[in-house]
Amino acid sequence: MSIPTPQTLPQWLETISHLHSQSIDMGLDRVAEVYARLHIGFGAAVITVGGTNGKGSTCALLESILLQGGYRVGLYTSPHLLVFNERVRIDGEMVSDAALMAAFVLVEAARGEITLSYFEFTTLAALKLFADAGLDVVILEVGLGGRLDAVNVVDADVAIVTSIDIDHTDYLGDTREKIGFEKAGIFRTGKAAICSDPVPPQSLIDHATEIGADLWLFGRDFNYSGDKLQWNFGGRNQRRNSLAYPSLRGANQLLNASAALAALEVLRLRLPLGAQEIRKGIVLVDLPGRFQVLPGQPTVVLDVGHNPHAAATLAQNLGNMGYHPYTYAVFGAMQDKDIDGIIAHLKPCIDHWCVTDLPLPRAASAAALQQKLLQAGVNELPGSTADSSVNAFTSPADAFANAQSRAGVNDRIVVFGSFLTVAGVLQARKSQSH
């Protein structure tokens, strides 16, 4: 059933969100049919990137390096922080509202009676934009899982799985083995399948073997080494020495960078890159919301980590920072996440919790988060009652304002738990600056 043509991008996005009965509907039949109708074909090299954590960083590193090499690059990621256009980039720039709407018109015309979810519809639009743009390389971040994700309608030249941990259990299963199988669904027969998880599930290895993919494992086929000043990458046939550390902060960024360099080694004949282009790309990469430390005082850290694996990495990164008398948290999360697991990792790092409601029905309420923190014993931290607190707020902006009002110049504020938490604080800071 066709829809009246919306006139603005926000109208389009609102309309698309109501097309299909389920916001998430795992399966490729509907999206594959519309993909075929759109006659999408790629002359470009295609890299897909899946995994529990590290997908966005790996995509950003690939994009930055390839742009330094002078290549025309398309990048599709999700979700976005402030505007939808962040999800679709060509040559390092967000595509315009007009370009997105033109692609939406084509997808709408092609789908006929087929209903598509928001993610499926917008993914097809991005793929159509990339196919028509005459690009050299397309980088596609998997939305959820891999095997049944809309991105997997494309046969990639190289597929990367960054990490496998427990997340989205309702859709992907409740063990690393089950989730590993779903992630490995982006691998293709005869194509490079790169996994940068240091301890990959056997299910991922078995699936790659069964389909005849060319499996690259971290520690066997590629690795890194380094000291405090620089690091080195070693692949099957290529070494990259004396590299500066990525401008993205965090303990896992060398794993992400190694996976990116392994993918570029696979494509070296098609997309040759010099040492200087690699070095500059790694140094100049930028990705908001991934252990992003904002300038000024008190220190503000933004991190979209929203599962225990990401929380453990965030805790490690916070521990590696300099001394701060007190740490304030602005924390909001979805109720289907392992909130207790997230809290367990970060409880030792945080003194004052400002928990917040989020503008989504599936979000955990601030009251529920507050209760979980109290049950976890955050009010029993050593020291006087003034040294720890848990307060609930109706929005990330209000929670952040409270943290700002209480934090001293040498303290720090950590904003984490969901893209919506970080987005709400970024929007509030943007409003403050105007």
Beta strands, then each sheet from edge to edge (+ up, - down):
strand 1: 45-50
strand 2: 73-76
strand 3: 88-90
strand 4: 93-94
strand 5: 137-141
strand 6: 158-161
strand 7: 192-195
strand 8: 214-217
strand 9: 223-226
strand 10: 231-234
strand 11: 239-243
strand 12: 292-294
strand 13: 299-303
strand 14: 327-331
strand 15: 352-356
strand 16: 389-393
strand 17: 412-416
sheet 1: 4+ 3- 2+ 5+ 1+ 6+ 7+ 8+
sheet 2: 9+ 10- 11+
sheet 3: 12+ 13- 17- 14- 15- 16-
end
